């Protein structure tokens, strides 16, 4: 009996520890470097890592894999990951100087930045992904990412033959918005659409509470000003204009008027799609969604993928009048 138990334990150890190590050592997993060999995939992307100030140069397809790994959960539907790969590649091509892009303002040595608030997109190197995901998790998750990148190799989104500004965000909360209603310029392919696909997102509703003193500090208002205004009967916080997608477009705080995007950032709100109540010197915001709300809704893409839509369906739903083209010498 004791011998049987010993054999069973040794067998279990072999299956759980030794065998995976042998597989990892002997199998060749998908590699972005080899996948990027030849064609436009080898164009170097100069990535400004904003946390260190370092510029890292990687082949285009390797960069795309790193963006997908950083920007979208690998548990998402495969067609959603493919859509994200096309969007990430389009974003890079639009900004790369080798394709006529403007690169990172003030940094002639960089094409893109990892600073999302500075107009960039997040990015993970293979080494970073391995550290974050762990030894066993890395190989299956990275292989899925690279498969999505490889199956869309070279594909980008264009409008009138030009790579688009491929905006995207986590969760729209029910509707995306037109570009000019969130930012300042109109782009014909960034039109708002209704979205019922992101209802499973954990960011569909989130509560943030801010004190009156916190409001004053966030917008450079003299301490006590808003509290005094509360006694006059005029609200010290008011949304002056809403976007068609239900986001705050202009907000008044005391005598200060700011764009909804800036209001959201100043208070670290998940979205400018919110309702609020004021009670006992505290403002309670209930936000719907996460992000600026323009372009691709990532959780919506996952919902569409799980409903059987392919990556072309996803991309042409969230971007109006676009074409999916292969990156070639003409770009």
C-alpha positions as CSV (number, residue, x, y, z in Angstrom):
1,X,0.0,0.0,0.0
2,X,2.8,2.4,1.0
3,X,4.6,1.6,-2.3
4,X,1.5,2.3,-4.3
5,X,1.1,5.7,-2.6
6,X,4.8,6.5,-3.3
7,X,4.4,5.6,-7.0
8,X,1.3,7.8,-7.2
9,X,3.0,10.8,-5.6
10,X,6.0,10.4,-7.9
11,X,3.8,10.1,-10.9
12,X,1.9,13.3,-9.9
13,X,5.1,15.2,-9.4
14,X,6.3,14.1,-12.9
15,X,3.0,15.3,-14.5
16,X,2.9,18.6,-12.7
17,X,6.5,19.6,-12.6
18,X,8.9,17.6,-14.8
19,X,6.8,17.1,-17.9
20,X,5.8,20.8,-18.3
21,X,9.5,21.8,-17.9
22,X,10.5,19.3,-20.6
23,X,7.7,20.6,-22.9
24,X,8.7,24.2,-22.4
25,X,12.3,23.4,-23.1
26,X,11.8,21.3,-26.2
27,X,8.8,23.0,-27.9
28,X,9.1,26.0,-30.1
29,X,6.5,28.6,-29.3
30,X,5.4,31.3,-31.7
31,X,8.0,34.1,-31.8
32,X,7.2,37.6,-33.0
33,X,10.7,38.2,-34.2
34,X,10.5,35.3,-36.6
35,X,6.9,36.1,-37.5
36,X,7.9,39.7,-38.4
37,X,10.7,38.6,-40.8
38,X,10.2,40.0,-44.3
39,X,7.9,42.7,-45.5
40,X,6.4,45.7,-43.6
41,X,6.5,43.7,-40.4
42,X,10.2,44.4,-40.1
43,X,9.9,48.2,-40.1
44,X,11.4,49.3,-36.8
45,X,9.0,51.1,-34.3
46,X,10.8,53.4,-31.8
47,X,8.8,53.1,-28.6
48,X,9.2,55.7,-25.9
49,X,8.7,53.9,-22.5
50,X,7.4,56.9,-20.6
51,X,8.1,55.4,-17.1
52,X,11.9,55.3,-17.8
53,X,12.4,57.7,-20.7
54,X,14.1,55.0,-22.7
55,X,13.4,54.5,-26.4
56,X,13.2,50.8,-27.4
57,X,13.3,49.8,-31.1
58,X,11.4,46.7,-32.1
59,X,10.0,45.3,-35.4
60,X,6.4,46.4,-36.1
61,X,4.8,43.0,-35.6
62,X,6.6,42.5,-32.3
63,X,5.4,45.9,-31.2
64,X,1.8,45.0,-32.1
65,X,2.0,41.8,-30.1
66,X,3.2,43.8,-27.1
67,X,0.3,46.3,-27.4
68,X,-2.3,43.5,-27.6
69,X,-0.8,41.9,-24.5
70,X,-0.9,45.1,-22.6
71,X,-4.2,46.6,-23.8
72,X,-6.6,43.6,-23.9
73,X,-7.1,40.7,-21.6
74,X,-6.0,37.5,-23.3
75,X,-9.2,35.8,-22.0
76,X,-11.1,37.8,-24.6
77,X,-12.6,36.2,-27.7
78,X,-10.0,35.4,-30.4
79,X,-11.7,37.7,-32.9
80,X,-11.6,40.6,-30.4
81,X,-7.8,40.0,-30.1
82,X,-7.5,40.1,-33.8
83,X,-9.4,43.3,-34.0
84,X,-7.1,44.8,-31.3
85,X,-4.1,43.7,-33.3
86,X,-5.3,45.5,-36.4
87,X,-6.1,48.6,-34.4
88,X,-2.7,48.6,-32.7
89,X,-0.9,48.2,-36.0
90,X,-2.9,51.0,-37.6
91,X,-2.2,53.2,-34.6
92,X,1.6,52.6,-35.0
93,X,1.6,53.1,-38.8
94,X,-0.4,56.4,-38.4
95,X,2.3,57.7,-36.1
96,X,5.6,56.2,-37.4
97,X,7.8,58.7,-39.1
98,X,8.9,56.2,-41.7
99,X,5.3,56.2,-43.0
100,X,5.0,60.0,-42.8
101,X,3.6,60.2,-39.2
102,X,4.4,62.9,-36.7
103,X,5.9,60.6,-34.0
104,X,6.0,61.7,-30.4
105,X,5.9,65.5,-30.0
106,X,9.2,66.8,-28.7
107,X,10.9,63.4,-29.2
108,X,12.3,63.1,-32.7
109,X,13.8,59.8,-31.6
110,X,10.4,58.1,-30.9
111,X,7.5,57.1,-33.0
112,X,5.0,56.1,-30.3
113,X,4.8,56.4,-26.5
114,X,3.5,54.1,-23.8
115,X,1.9,57.0,-22.0
116,X,-1.8,56.6,-22.6
117,X,-2.7,60.1,-21.3
118,X,-0.2,61.6,-23.8
119,X,-1.9,60.0,-26.8
120,X,0.0,56.7,-26.7
121,X,-0.9,53.0,-26.2
122,X,0.4,50.7,-23.6
123,X,3.0,48.0,-24.5
124,X,4.6,45.0,-22.9
125,X,7.9,43.4,-23.9
126,X,8.1,39.7,-23.9
127,X,10.3,39.8,-20.8
128,X,7.7,42.0,-19.0
129,X,4.9,39.8,-20.0
130,X,6.8,36.7,-18.7
131,X,7.3,38.5,-15.3
132,X,3.7,39.6,-15.1
133,X,2.0,36.4,-16.2
134,X,4.3,33.9,-14.5
135,X,6.3,31.0,-15.9
136,X,3.3,28.7,-17.0
137,X,0.8,31.5,-17.8
138,X,3.2,33.3,-20.2
139,X,3.5,30.6,-22.9
140,X,-0.2,29.9,-23.4
141,X,-1.2,33.6,-23.2
142,X,1.6,34.9,-25.4
143,X,1.0,32.2,-27.9
144,X,-2.7,33.3,-28.2
145,X,-1.6,36.9,-28.6
146,X,0.9,36.1,-31.3
147,X,-1.5,33.9,-33.1
148,X,-4.0,36.9,-33.3
149,X,-1.2,39.1,-34.6
150,X,0.1,36.6,-37.1
151,X,-3.4,35.9,-38.5
152,X,-3.9,39.6,-39.2
153,X,-0.3,40.3,-40.3
154,X,0.1,43.5,-42.2
155,X,-3.6,44.5,-42.0
156,X,-4.5,48.1,-41.1
157,X,-7.6,50.3,-41.2
158,X,-7.8,53.1,-43.8
159,X,-10.2,55.8,-44.7
160,X,-9.9,57.3,-48.2
161,X,-6.6,55.4,-48.5
162,X,-5.1,56.9,-45.3
163,X,-4.4,55.0,-42.1
164,X,-7.0,56.1,-39.5
165,X,-6.5,57.6,-36.0
166,X,-7.4,54.3,-34.4
167,X,-8.9,55.4,-31.1
168,X,-10.1,52.8,-28.6
169,X,-11.1,52.4,-25.0
170,X,-12.1,49.8,-22.5
171,X,-15.9,50.1,-22.1
172,X,-18.3,52.6,-23.7
173,X,-21.2,51.8,-21.3
174,X,-23.9,51.8,-23.9
175,X,-22.8,54.2,-26.7
176,X,-19.6,55.5,-28.2
177,X,-19.2,59.2,-29.2
178,X,-18.2,61.3,-32.2
179,X,-14.6,62.5,-32.1
180,X,-15.5,66.2,-32.0
181,X,-17.8,65.8,-29.0
182,X,-15.0,64.4,-26.9
183,X,-11.9,66.1,-28.4
184,X,-11.9,69.0,-30.8
185,X,-11.7,67.8,-34.4
186,X,-14.2,65.8,-36.5
187,X,-13.0,62.6,-38.1
188,X,-15.6,61.0,-40.3
189,X,-14.7,57.5,-39.3
190,X,-15.0,58.2,-35.6
191,X,-18.8,58.4,-35.4
192,X,-20.8,57.4,-32.3
193,X,-22.7,54.1,-32.3
194,X,-25.0,52.4,-29.8
195,X,-23.4,49.4,-28.1
196,X,-25.1,46.6,-26.2
197,X,-22.1,44.3,-26.5
198,X,-20.1,45.5,-23.4
199,X,-22.8,44.8,-20.7
200,X,-20.5,42.1,-19.2
201,X,-17.7,44.6,-18.5
202,X,-16.8,45.1,-14.8
203,X,-16.7,48.8,-15.5
204,X,-20.3,49.2,-16.5
205,X,-20.9,51.0,-13.2
206,X,-18.4,52.4,-10.8
207,X,-18.7,54.8,-7.8
208,X,-16.3,57.6,-7.0
209,X,-16.8,60.0,-4.1
210,X,-15.0,63.4,-4.0
211,X,-15.1,65.9,-1.2
212,X,-15.9,69.6,-1.9
213,X,-12.4,70.3,-0.8
214,X,-11.1,67.8,-3.3
215,X,-13.1,69.5,-6.1
216,X,-11.5,72.9,-5.1
217,X,-8.0,71.5,-5.1
218,X,-8.5,69.6,-8.4
219,X,-9.6,72.8,-10.2
220,X,-7.5,75.4,-8.5
221,X,-10.4,77.0,-6.7
222,X,-9.7,78.9,-3.4
223,X,-10.6,76.7,-0.4
224,X,-14.0,77.3,1.0
225,X,-15.4,79.0,-2.2
226,X,-17.6,76.1,-3.2
227,X,-18.9,75.5,0.3
228,X,-19.9,79.2,0.4
229,X,-21.6,79.0,-3.0
230,X,-23.7,76.1,-1.7
231,X,-25.5,78.5,0.6
232,X,-26.6,80.8,-2.3
233,X,-29.0,78.3,-3.8
234,X,-26.9,78.1,-7.1
235,X,-25.3,74.7,-7.6
236,X,-21.6,74.7,-7.6
237,X,-21.3,71.7,-9.9
238,X,-23.3,71.5,-13.1
239,X,-23.0,69.7,-16.5
240,X,-23.6,72.5,-19.1
241,X,-23.6,70.2,-22.1
242,X,-23.9,66.5,-22.9
243,X,-22.5,64.6,-25.8
244,X,-24.9,62.5,-28.0
245,X,-23.4,59.4,-26.3
246,X,-24.4,60.7,-22.9
247,X,-21.0,62.0,-21.7
248,X,-20.4,65.3,-20.0
249,X,-19.1,67.7,-22.7
250,X,-18.8,70.9,-20.6
251,X,-18.8,71.0,-16.8
252,X,-19.0,74.0,-14.5
253,X,-17.3,73.8,-11.1
254,X,-18.0,77.1,-9.3
255,X,-17.0,79.7,-11.8
256,X,-14.6,77.4,-13.7
257,X,-15.8,75.7,-16.9
258,X,-13.9,72.7,-18.2
259,X,-14.3,70.1,-20.9
260,X,-15.7,66.8,-19.8
261,X,-12.5,65.0,-20.7
262,X,-10.5,67.3,-18.5
263,X,-13.0,67.0,-15.7
264,X,-12.8,63.3,-15.8
265,X,-9.0,63.3,-15.7
266,X,-8.8,65.8,-12.9
267,X,-11.0,63.7,-10.7
268,X,-9.7,60.3,-12.0
269,X,-13.2,59.2,-13.0
270,X,-13.5,56.0,-15.0
271,X,-15.7,57.8,-17.6
272,X,-17.3,61.2,-18.4
273,X,-20.6,59.2,-18.7
274,X,-21.8,59.8,-15.2
275,X,-24.6,60.9,-12.9
276,X,-23.9,62.6,-9.5
277,X,-25.5,63.6,-6.2
278,X,-24.3,66.0,-3.6
279,X,-24.7,65.3,0.1
280,X,-23.0,66.6,3.3
281,X,-20.0,68.1,1.4
282,X,-19.4,65.0,-0.7
283,X,-20.1,64.5,-4.4
284,X,-20.9,60.9,-5.4
285,X,-20.3,60.1,-9.0
286,X,-21.7,56.9,-10.6
287,X,-19.9,56.4,-13.9
288,X,-20.8,54.0,-16.7
289,X,-18.0,52.6,-18.8
290,X,-14.3,53.2,-18.7
291,X,-12.3,55.5,-21.1
292,X,-12.9,58.4,-23.4
293,X,-15.7,56.6,-25.4
294,X,-14.4,57.1,-28.9
295,X,-13.8,54.4,-31.5
296,X,-13.4,50.7,-30.6
297,X,-15.1,49.5,-27.3
298,X,-12.8,46.7,-26.2
299,X,-15.4,44.9,-24.0
300,X,-17.9,45.5,-26.8
301,X,-15.4,43.8,-29.2
302,X,-15.3,40.8,-26.8
303,X,-19.1,40.7,-26.7
304,X,-19.3,40.7,-30.5
305,X,-16.6,38.0,-30.7
306,X,-18.5,35.8,-28.3
307,X,-21.6,36.3,-30.3
308,X,-19.9,34.9,-33.4
309,X,-18.8,38.1,-35.1
310,X,-15.4,38.2,-36.8
311,X,-12.8,40.9,-36.5
312,X,-13.9,42.6,-39.7
313,X,-17.5,42.8,-38.3
314,X,-16.1,44.3,-35.1
315,X,-13.9,46.9,-36.8
316,X,-16.4,48.1,-39.3
317,X,-19.0,48.4,-36.6
318,X,-17.0,50.8,-34.4
319,X,-15.2,52.6,-37.2
320,X,-17.5,54.1,-39.9
321,X,-16.7,53.8,-43.6
322,X,-13.3,52.2,-43.1
323,X,-11.4,49.7,-45.2
324,X,-9.2,46.8,-44.0
325,X,-6.1,46.9,-46.2
326,X,-2.7,45.2,-46.3
327,X,0.2,47.5,-45.4
328,X,2.5,47.8,-48.4
329,X,5.0,50.0,-50.0
330,X,2.3,52.6,-50.9
331,X,2.0,53.7,-47.2
